[in-house]
Amino acid sequence: MKKYITSLLVVSTFFFAGCNNKESANILKFGTSAEYPPFEYYDHGEIKGFDIDLAKLVAKELGKEAVFENIQFSSILPALTGGQVDIGIATITITEERQQNFDFSEPYYNENFATLYKDEQPITNKSQLSGKKIACQLGSTMEIWLKANILKAEIIAVDHNNQAVEMLKAGNSDVVFVNGVQGAIFSKENPGLSYAVIAESGDGYGMAFNKGSPLKDKVNLVLKALKARGEIKKLEAKWMENIEWKN
């Protein structure tokens, strides 16, 4: 009887392991950070946004289901290295530094940089950042840009932009440095705050992969097809149409 039970357990283990492997093969796990409307954010317990819709479209084109792992932005690339996720998507700017350790898709959106400030204390150009306390998101290209271009300032890097906005409102920073879309969103959601686009990054957002991942070429083909069909333009219209842009 013990021999029979042991054999049954072995068979069951292989059966369930096979099921799990099959299930995993049908899933693409995306690492994201749901703190950046309109690209990725929580709405009534559900992650939504431009990046989320794009990831779902890409997964569908590859015959898979998109699953999202919500983690801190600074943990997304390490999560790729550790095999926790297959792809990173969270307004990740393609930079030379990041390309040394990771592969990226072709850019799907181009970004710019903006200041978010109190109405009574406007900071609308680069020269005004000198000597200021500037809050930004840890590990972002905003932090990198500030360190390279604004030498006489106190840069306060925090886990996410919502935290940076709260610091500004509480008077613990003079300005928040974000991308232009987020500047528009945060100023709309927070009375008394305004934003100004002050610089172009010259880089775009891409999906991140481990070095040598076969997914990169597959995703690039899908992105090319989505662009040709106008699907990415549709996403831009859906998620950006209500943004009140300032020149």
C-alpha positions in Angstrom: 0.0 0.0 0.0 2.8 2.4 0.9 4.5 1.7 -2.5 1.2 2.4 -4.3 0.7 5.7 -2.4 4.3 6.7 -3.2 3.8 6.0 -6.9 0.5 7.9 -6.9 2.2 10.9 -5.3 5.0 10.8 -7.9 2.5 10.7 -10.7 0.5 13.5 -9.2 3.6 15.7 -8.7 4.5 15.3 -12.4 0.9 16.0 -13.4 0.6 19.2 -11.5 4.2 20.3 -12.4 3.2 19.8 -16.1 0.1 21.9 -15.6 2.0 24.7 -14.0 4.6 24.7 -16.8 1.9 24.8 -19.4 0.2 27.6 -17.5 3.4 29.6 -17.3 4.1 29.1 -21.0 0.8 31.0 -21.7 1.6 33.9 -19.5 3.8 37.0 -19.9 4.6 38.6 -16.6 5.2 42.3 -16.7 6.9 44.2 -13.9 5.3 47.7 -13.4 5.0 50.4 -10.8 1.4 51.7 -10.6 2.2 55.2 -9.5 2.4 57.0 -12.8 -0.9 58.1 -14.3 -1.9 58.0 -17.1 0.6 55.2 -17.9 0.1 52.9 -14.9 -2.0 53.5 -11.8 -4.6 51.9 -9.5 -8.3 52.7 -10.1 -10.7 50.9 -7.7 -8.3 48.1 -7.1 -7.4 47.5 -10.8 -4.2 48.5 -12.5 -5.0 50.7 -15.6 -3.2 53.0 -18.0 -1.5 53.4 -21.3 1.3 51.0 -20.5 -1.1 48.4 -19.2 -3.2 48.5 -22.3 -0.2 48.3 -24.5 1.2 45.3 -22.5 -2.1 43.5 -22.9 -2.1 44.1 -26.7 1.5 42.8 -27.0 0.7 39.7 -25.0 -2.4 39.0 -27.0 -0.5 39.3 -30.3 2.0 36.8 -29.0 -0.8 34.4 -28.0 -0.3 35.0 -24.2 -2.0 36.5 -21.2 -0.5 39.6 -19.6 0.0 39.4 -15.8 1.3 42.3 -13.8 3.6 42.4 -10.9 3.3 45.8 -9.1 6.6 46.8 -7.5 8.7 49.9 -6.8 10.1 51.4 -9.9 13.7 51.0 -8.7 13.1 47.3 -8.3 11.8 46.6 -11.8 15.2 46.0 -13.5 16.5 43.9 -10.6 13.2 41.8 -10.8 14.1 41.1 -14.5 17.6 39.9 -13.5 16.1 37.7 -10.8 13.6 36.1 -13.1 10.6 37.5 -11.2 9.2 39.1 -14.3 9.7 38.6 -18.1 9.3 42.2 -19.2 9.5 45.6 -17.5 7.1 48.3 -18.5 6.7 51.5 -16.4 7.7 54.6 -18.4 11.2 53.2 -18.5 13.4 55.5 -20.5 15.9 53.9 -22.8 19.4 55.2 -21.8 22.9 54.2 -22.6 23.6 53.3 -19.0 20.6 50.9 -18.8 21.4 49.4 -22.2 24.7 48.2 -20.7 22.9 45.6 -18.6 19.5 45.2 -20.3 17.9 45.0 -23.7 15.0 47.3 -24.8 12.3 47.4 -27.3 12.0 50.1 -29.9 10.6 53.3 -28.1 6.9 53.5 -28.0 6.5 57.0 -26.5 8.8 60.0 -26.3 9.1 61.9 -23.1 9.9 65.4 -21.8 10.7 66.8 -18.4 8.6 69.1 -16.3 8.5 71.0 -13.0 5.6 70.7 -10.7 5.3 73.7 -8.3 3.0 75.7 -6.0 1.1 78.4 -7.9 2.6 81.1 -5.7 6.2 79.9 -6.2 6.5 79.2 -10.0 9.6 77.4 -11.3 9.2 77.5 -15.1 12.7 77.2 -16.5 15.9 75.3 -15.9 17.8 78.2 -14.4 15.4 78.5 -11.5 16.2 75.0 -10.3 19.6 76.0 -8.9 19.7 76.1 -5.1 16.3 74.5 -4.8 15.1 71.3 -3.0 14.0 69.1 -5.8 12.0 65.9 -5.2 12.0 63.2 -7.9 11.5 59.5 -8.2 14.3 57.2 -7.2 16.2 55.6 -10.1 14.4 57.6 -12.8 15.8 59.5 -15.7 14.6 62.6 -14.0 17.0 61.9 -11.1 19.8 61.2 -13.6 19.1 64.4 -15.6 19.1 66.5 -12.5 22.4 65.2 -11.2 24.0 65.8 -14.6 22.5 69.3 -15.3 21.6 70.9 -12.0 24.7 71.0 -9.8 23.7 73.4 -7.1 20.6 71.8 -5.8 19.4 69.4 -3.1 18.0 66.4 -5.0 15.6 64.3 -2.8 15.0 61.0 -4.5 11.9 59.1 -3.2 10.2 55.8 -4.0 7.4 57.2 -6.1 6.0 60.5 -7.4 2.9 60.5 -5.2 5.3 60.8 -2.3 7.2 63.6 -4.0 4.0 65.5 -4.6 3.0 65.2 -0.9 6.5 66.6 0.0 5.9 69.6 -2.2 2.4 70.2 -0.7 3.8 69.9 2.8 6.6 72.4 2.1 9.4 69.8 2.4 10.6 70.5 -1.2 10.4 73.5 -3.6 9.5 71.6 -6.7 8.9 68.1 -8.1 10.6 67.0 -11.3 8.5 64.6 -13.4 7.7 63.9 -17.0 5.4 66.3 -18.9 2.4 64.0 -18.8 2.6 63.4 -15.1 3.1 67.1 -14.5 -0.2 67.8 -16.3 -2.0 65.0 -14.4 -0.7 65.9 -10.9 -1.4 69.6 -11.4 -5.0 68.8 -12.5 -5.5 66.5 -9.5 -4.0 68.9 -6.9 -5.5 72.4 -6.7 -2.8 75.0 -6.1 -0.2 73.2 -8.1 0.9 74.0 -11.7 3.5 72.6 -14.1 5.8 73.7 -16.8 7.7 71.6 -19.4 11.3 72.8 -19.3 13.4 70.2 -21.2 13.2 67.4 -23.8 14.8 64.2 -22.8 15.8 63.0 -26.3 15.0 59.5 -25.2 11.8 57.4 -25.4 10.1 54.8 -23.2 10.7 51.2 -24.0 10.0 47.7 -22.6 12.9 46.2 -20.8 14.3 42.7 -21.1 17.2 40.7 -19.8 20.2 40.7 -22.1 19.8 38.3 -25.0 16.1 37.7 -24.3 14.3 36.3 -27.4 11.3 38.3 -26.4 12.9 41.6 -27.5 12.7 40.8 -31.3 9.2 39.3 -30.9 7.9 42.4 -29.1 9.6 44.7 -31.6 7.7 43.0 -34.4 4.4 43.3 -32.5 5.1 47.0 -31.8 5.8 47.7 -35.5 2.5 46.0 -36.4 0.5 47.9 -33.7 2.0 51.2 -34.9 1.1 50.3 -38.6 -2.5 49.5 -37.6 -2.8 52.8 -35.6 -3.3 50.9 -32.3 -0.7 52.9 -30.4 -2.2 56.2 -31.7 -5.6 55.0 -30.4 -4.0 54.4 -26.9 -2.5 57.9 -27.0 -6.0 59.3 -27.8 -7.6 57.3 -25.1 -5.2 58.2 -22.3 -3.9 61.6 -23.3 -7.0 63.3 -24.8 -8.1 64.9 -21.5 -4.7 66.3 -20.6 -4.5 70.1 -20.6 -1.1 70.7 -22.1 0.9 73.9 -21.4 3.4 75.2 -23.8 
